[in-house]
Amino acid sequence: MAVYSNMNFSPDKMNLLLNMAGKKLGKDPQALKQQLESGNLGDAISGLDANTQNKIGAILQDPKALETMLQSDQVKNIISGFTKGK
């Protein structure tokens, strides 16, 4: 099962998030998408320190925590910064 299969992201929002994550992780966004769709979270977040990997795993396993994070002003500002000029 895909890590984000129960989330209702638009294709544009998902691509934006994959591009942002790919930049941060130094990974190709499409390869990252395939890893997430296959449920292979370990490969998707490899390269991050163990503490960060654990935090990401916990958030992704808790839809309410993920929704809260995505609705925070800080995350909205980050996403807005990436979408300006597009």
Order of alpha helices (4+ residues) and beta strands (2+ residues): alpha-alpha-alpha-alpha-alpha-alpha
